[in-house]
Amino acid sequence: MAFGVQELRVLRRALALALHPSPASAEDVQDCLRLAESLDEAMREGARLRAFLVADLARYRAALPGTAVGYLALLEETLGTGYRPGPDDLAALRALRGNPVAAALLGRCRTLAEQDVRARLARATARTAAPAVPASRTRLTALPGGLSGALDGAGADSGGESGPDPERKPEKKPAEKPAPPRPAPAPAPADPKPGRPIPTPGEVFPRRRPTPPPTSATPSPRLAVG
């Protein structure tokens, strides 16, 4: 891809603005936009040309060895567009290596193929070697006493294995609180003093005296007959 004088001027101005940000005029902005559009169009045209050449190269390769001259010329042109030779191209060049042009292209294609393979391996290695850093699951908390407090805690944890520290004072146990006194039992209620004697059932429910039978001196009533 070649740039003209006007395109180089716009490109130089764009690079200057990127390195030293400053207010850009409307004309500079329009020139940068036009240059970007021209670059995009050139890249699209290059991709279309490369696709056409690759398809034409496949047709020439399928017709070998009768099309050896045309195939070698087309392969050299296609390599200039960024095409990377594949296994089919290497096999065809090996079959034509008696031709000096084919031998030179075979060495060039081997170098490009090796570079392509190394680049793919480097990308794969970088992708797999990058360790995934897990997100922190716990929040960091400040230790009381700072680093010295952390060291003291570590020594206390390992004290069971290495034995107690003779210079360390034993920790004082908190004084036990006395148990609260139990409440005294409530006194039993005293027997109430009777104000009057309680009546007996015989006094409340006296027995009825039987009615005496009638005596003979009392005349019995007679029924009058009418």
C-alpha positions as CSV (number, residue, x, y, z in Angstrom):
1,M,0.0,0.0,0.0
2,A,1.5,3.3,-1.1
3,F,0.6,6.8,0.2
4,G,0.5,9.9,-1.8
5,V,1.9,13.3,-0.8
6,Q,-1.5,14.6,0.5
7,E,-2.1,11.3,2.4
8,L,1.3,11.5,4.0
9,R,0.7,15.1,5.1
10,V,-2.6,14.1,6.8
11,L,-1.0,11.0,8.4
12,R,1.8,13.2,9.8
13,R,-0.7,15.6,11.2
14,A,-2.7,12.8,12.8
15,L,0.4,11.3,14.4
16,A,1.3,14.8,15.8
17,L,-2.1,15.1,17.3
18,A,-1.9,11.7,18.9
19,L,1.6,12.4,20.4
20,H,0.8,15.9,21.5
21,P,-2.9,16.4,22.0
22,S,-4.1,19.9,21.0
23,P,-7.2,21.4,19.6
24,A,-7.6,20.2,16.0
25,S,-9.3,22.3,13.3
26,A,-12.3,21.1,11.4
27,E,-10.3,20.8,8.2
28,D,-7.8,18.4,10.0
29,V,-10.7,16.3,11.4
30,Q,-12.2,16.0,7.9
31,D,-8.8,15.1,6.4
32,C,-8.3,12.4,9.0
33,L,-11.8,10.9,8.4
34,R,-11.2,10.8,4.7
35,L,-7.8,9.1,5.1
36,A,-9.4,6.5,7.4
37,E,-12.1,5.8,4.9
38,S,-9.5,5.5,2.1
39,L,-7.5,3.0,4.2
40,D,-10.6,0.9,5.0
41,E,-11.5,0.8,1.3
42,A,-7.9,-0.2,0.3
43,M,-7.9,-3.0,2.9
44,R,-11.2,-4.3,1.6
45,E,-10.0,-4.2,-1.9
46,G,-6.8,-6.0,-0.9
47,A,-8.9,-8.8,0.8
48,R,-11.0,-9.1,-2.4
49,L,-7.9,-9.4,-4.6
50,R,-6.3,-11.9,-2.3
51,A,-9.5,-14.1,-2.3
52,F,-9.6,-14.0,-6.1
53,L,-5.9,-14.9,-6.4
54,V,-6.2,-17.8,-3.9
55,A,-9.2,-19.2,-5.9
56,D,-7.3,-18.9,-9.2
57,L,-4.2,-20.5,-7.6
58,A,-6.3,-23.5,-6.5
59,R,-7.5,-24.0,-10.1
60,Y,-3.9,-23.8,-11.4
61,R,-2.7,-26.2,-8.8
62,A,-5.4,-28.8,-9.6
63,A,-4.2,-28.7,-13.3
64,L,-0.5,-29.4,-12.6
65,P,1.9,-30.2,-14.1
66,G,0.6,-28.8,-17.3
67,T,0.1,-25.3,-15.7
68,A,3.5,-25.2,-13.9
69,V,4.6,-21.9,-15.4
70,G,1.3,-20.1,-14.7
71,Y,1.1,-21.7,-11.2
72,L,4.5,-20.5,-10.1
73,A,3.9,-17.0,-11.4
74,L,0.5,-16.8,-9.7
75,L,1.9,-18.3,-6.4
76,E,4.6,-15.6,-6.3
77,E,2.0,-12.9,-6.8
78,T,-0.3,-14.3,-4.2
79,L,2.5,-14.5,-1.6
80,G,3.0,-10.7,-2.1
81,T,-0.6,-10.1,-0.9
82,G,0.1,-11.8,2.5
83,Y,-1.0,-15.3,1.5
84,R,0.5,-18.1,3.6
85,P,1.2,-21.4,1.7
86,G,-0.6,-24.5,2.8
87,P,0.3,-28.2,2.6
88,D,-1.0,-28.5,-0.9
89,D,1.3,-25.7,-2.1
90,L,4.3,-27.3,-0.5
91,A,3.5,-30.7,-2.0
92,A,3.1,-29.1,-5.5
93,L,6.5,-27.3,-5.2
94,R,8.2,-30.5,-4.1
95,A,7.0,-32.2,-7.2
96,L,8.3,-29.2,-9.3
97,R,11.6,-28.7,-7.6
98,G,13.5,-29.6,-10.7
99,N,12.5,-26.2,-11.9
100,P,14.8,-23.4,-10.5
101,V,11.8,-21.1,-9.9
102,A,10.0,-23.8,-8.1
103,A,13.0,-24.6,-5.9
104,A,13.4,-21.0,-4.9
105,L,9.7,-20.7,-4.1
106,L,9.9,-24.0,-2.1
107,G,12.5,-22.5,0.2
108,R,10.5,-19.3,0.6
109,C,7.3,-21.1,1.3
110,R,9.0,-23.4,3.9
111,T,10.2,-20.3,5.8
112,L,6.8,-18.7,5.7
113,A,5.1,-21.9,6.9
114,E,7.6,-22.3,9.7
115,Q,7.0,-18.7,10.8
116,D,3.2,-19.2,10.7
117,V,3.4,-22.4,12.8
118,R,5.7,-20.7,15.4
119,A,3.4,-17.8,15.6
120,R,0.4,-20.0,16.2
121,L,2.2,-22.0,18.9
122,A,3.4,-18.9,20.6
123,R,-0.2,-17.6,20.7
124,A,-1.5,-20.9,22.0
125,T,1.2,-21.1,24.7
126,A,0.6,-17.5,25.8
127,R,-3.1,-18.3,26.0
128,T,-2.7,-21.4,28.1
129,A,0.2,-20.2,30.3
130,A,-1.5,-17.1,31.6
131,P,-2.7,-18.2,35.0
132,A,-6.3,-17.2,35.9
133,V,-6.1,-15.2,39.1
134,P,-9.2,-16.0,41.1
135,A,-11.1,-13.2,42.7
136,S,-10.6,-12.6,46.3
137,R,-13.3,-14.4,48.3
138,T,-12.6,-12.8,51.7
139,R,-12.1,-9.2,52.6
140,L,-8.7,-8.2,54.0
141,T,-8.9,-7.3,57.7
142,A,-6.3,-5.4,59.8
143,L,-4.6,-7.5,62.5
144,P,-4.5,-6.0,65.9
145,G,-0.9,-5.0,66.7
146,G,0.2,-5.1,63.0
147,L,3.0,-7.4,62.0
148,S,4.1,-8.0,65.5
149,G,0.7,-9.2,66.5
150,A,0.6,-11.5,63.5
151,L,4.0,-13.0,64.5
152,D,2.8,-13.4,68.1
153,G,-0.3,-15.2,66.9
154,A,1.8,-17.5,64.7
155,G,4.0,-18.3,67.7
156,A,1.0,-19.1,69.8
157,D,-0.3,-21.4,67.2
158,S,3.0,-23.3,67.0
159,G,3.4,-23.4,70.8
160,G,1.8,-26.8,71.1
161,E,4.6,-28.3,69.0
162,S,7.7,-26.5,70.2
163,G,6.7,-26.1,73.9
164,P,5.6,-23.1,75.9
165,D,7.7,-19.9,75.9
166,P,9.3,-19.4,79.3
167,E,9.5,-15.7,78.9
168,R,5.9,-15.3,78.1
169,K,3.6,-14.6,81.0
170,P,0.6,-16.8,81.5
171,E,-2.6,-15.2,80.5
172,K,-4.9,-14.3,83.4
173,K,-8.2,-16.0,83.5
174,P,-11.1,-13.7,84.1
175,A,-12.5,-13.9,87.6
176,E,-15.6,-16.0,87.9
177,K,-18.7,-14.1,88.9
178,P,-20.3,-15.4,92.2
179,A,-23.5,-17.2,91.7
180,P,-26.5,-15.0,92.7
181,P,-28.1,-16.0,96.1
182,R,-31.2,-18.1,95.9
183,P,-34.4,-16.4,97.1
184,A,-35.6,-17.6,100.6
185,P,-38.8,-19.7,100.5
186,A,-42.0,-17.9,101.2
187,P,-43.4,-18.7,104.7
188,A,-46.4,-21.0,104.9
189,P,-49.6,-19.2,105.5
190,A,-50.8,-19.4,109.2
191,D,-54.0,-21.2,110.0
192,P,-56.8,-18.7,110.2
193,K,-58.3,-18.4,113.7
194,P,-62.0,-19.3,113.6
195,G,-64.3,-16.5,114.7
196,R,-67.1,-18.9,115.5
197,P,-67.5,-22.6,115.6
198,I,-68.3,-24.4,112.4
199,P,-71.8,-25.9,112.4
200,T,-72.1,-29.7,112.1
201,P,-74.2,-31.3,109.3
202,G,-76.7,-32.4,111.9
203,E,-77.3,-28.8,112.9
204,V,-77.5,-27.6,109.3
205,F,-79.9,-30.5,108.2
206,P,-81.9,-31.6,111.3
207,R,-83.8,-34.8,111.2
208,R,-87.6,-34.7,110.8
209,R,-89.6,-36.3,113.6
210,P,-92.1,-39.0,112.5
211,T,-95.8,-38.0,112.6
212,P,-97.6,-40.0,115.4
213,P,-100.5,-42.3,114.1
214,P,-104.1,-41.2,114.8
215,T,-105.8,-42.5,118.1
216,S,-109.1,-44.4,118.3
217,A,-110.8,-41.6,120.3
218,T,-110.8,-39.5,117.2
219,P,-114.0,-40.2,115.2
220,S,-113.3,-41.3,111.7
221,P,-114.9,-39.1,109.1
222,R,-117.9,-40.7,107.3
223,L,-119.0,-40.1,103.9
224,A,-122.6,-38.8,103.6
225,V,-124.8,-40.7,101.3
226,G,-127.3,-38.5,99.5
